[in-house]
Amino acid sequence: MHLARFPRRRYTPFATPIEKLEHLSSYLAGPEIYVKRDDLLGLAAGGNKTRKLEFLVADALAIGADTLITVGAVQSNHCRLTLAAAVKEGLKCRLVIEERVPGSYHPNASGNNFLFKLLGVEQLEVVSDGTDLSAAMQRVVQELETEGRKGYPIPGGGSNALGALGYVSCAEEILHQTFDMGLELDHIVTSSGSGGTHSGLVAGMHGNSAGIPVTGISVRFDKERQAERIHALAEEASELTGVTTPVPRESVVVLDDYVGPGYSLPTEAMVEAIQVFARLEGLLLDPVYTGKAAAGLIDLVRRGRFERGEKVLFMHTGGSPALYHYQETILD
Ligand SMILES: *Cc1c(COP(=O)(O)O)cnc(C)c1O
């Protein structure tokens, strides 16, 4: 896979660490659990969107855009990071916020919502669940056009084929790092939301013939629908990098047992996972993505899905700023 063909901005001047979670591994008495610290990626407070934005923002700059436009939920990490990238590049940023849970938008909420304002968002428009988001972004593009400006719309989560290259490149980073560490991974577990992370990892492992299975823990959609989205995006990203063998459908594994009542809505297992990671490893997860993915990881270990001695890598995709918005839920 020849990724250097794609223009890229650099927002993280190092490979994020892979660390062994000694306490969690002995607490669960199953496989050896490792974590990929993508919560330490660059831009304000880090997280997985930073990798996608390296490719997306480079494309925006290449076409002469002056404003990034994107969409996300009320506590969107992606919106925060897109805005932070815009600030760093001297661009403006406009956000379309989708109120997926009715009544969940509070203009004075903390967490990422606070950071939208602190980072100086130029415009924030709130729309209801089910709104055609690409049409909403197109309207912003047209608005800017009438002012002689040029907007660059980025889909939710930065999850198009170009954005997914961020996680194709992460797959290669993991392969290099584990080679250096002498660490032979058996599984990777990640959250699966808008899909760029999961798809990029699948495409990257496929393109490198690595044979390391990736399990995606859905945070929103049912597993059939999510697997279809992930497979389509992995295939698109794979083709973009010039890989000619199709991504096998069975390399896309999605579990939907940990969504609970819905996107961003708390579950007991998520609360337990956040407490366990904090108290055993000093790691901060978030309630919407990594908390549910970790709940999935913990449950899979308890149900004997992994052999003792196997090595499992958990993707810490970030999100801790949203944690501060959920204090009562987590500590109750
Ligand atoms: C967006 C996000 C995810 C999900 O990644 P996708 O590429 O959208 O599937 C996981 N964790 C955090 C913290 C996120 O912000």
The ligand as a Tripos MOL2 file, in Angstrom:
@<TRIPOS>MOLECULE
LIG
   15    15     1     0     0
SMALL
NO_CHARGES

@<TRIPOS>ATOM
      1 C1        -15.8280    8.9530   16.4710 C.3       1 LIG1
      2 C2        -15.3030    8.1480   17.6010 C.ar      1 LIG1
      3 C3        -15.2490    6.7430   17.5280 C.ar      1 LIG1
      4 C4        -15.7960    5.9680   16.3770 C.3       1 LIG1
      5 O1        -14.9670    6.0220   15.2720 O.3       1 LIG1
      6 P1        -15.5900    5.9360   13.8160 P.3       1 LIG1
      7 O2        -14.4430    6.0380   12.9180 O.co2     1 LIG1
      8 O3        -16.5830    7.0480   13.7240 O.co2     1 LIG1
      9 O4        -16.2880    4.6260   13.7260 O.co2     1 LIG1
     10 C5        -14.6690    6.0590   18.5690 C.ar      1 LIG1
     11 N1        -14.2030    6.7060   19.6520 N.ar      1 LIG1
     12 C6        -14.2570    8.0330   19.7770 C.ar      1 LIG1
     13 C7        -13.7430    8.6540   21.0130 C.3       1 LIG1
     14 C8        -14.8080    8.7990   18.7460 C.ar      1 LIG1
     15 O5        -14.8760   10.1290   18.8840 O.3       1 LIG1
@<TRIPOS>BOND
     1     1     2 1
     2     2     3 ar
     3     2    14 ar
     4     3     4 1
     5     3    10 ar
     6     4     5 1
     7     5     6 1
     8     6     7 2
     9     6     8 1
    10     6     9 1
    11    10    11 ar
    12    11    12 ar
    13    12    13 1
    14    12    14 ar
    15    14    15 1
@<TRIPOS>SUBSTRUCTURE
     1 LIG1         1 GROUP 0 **** ****
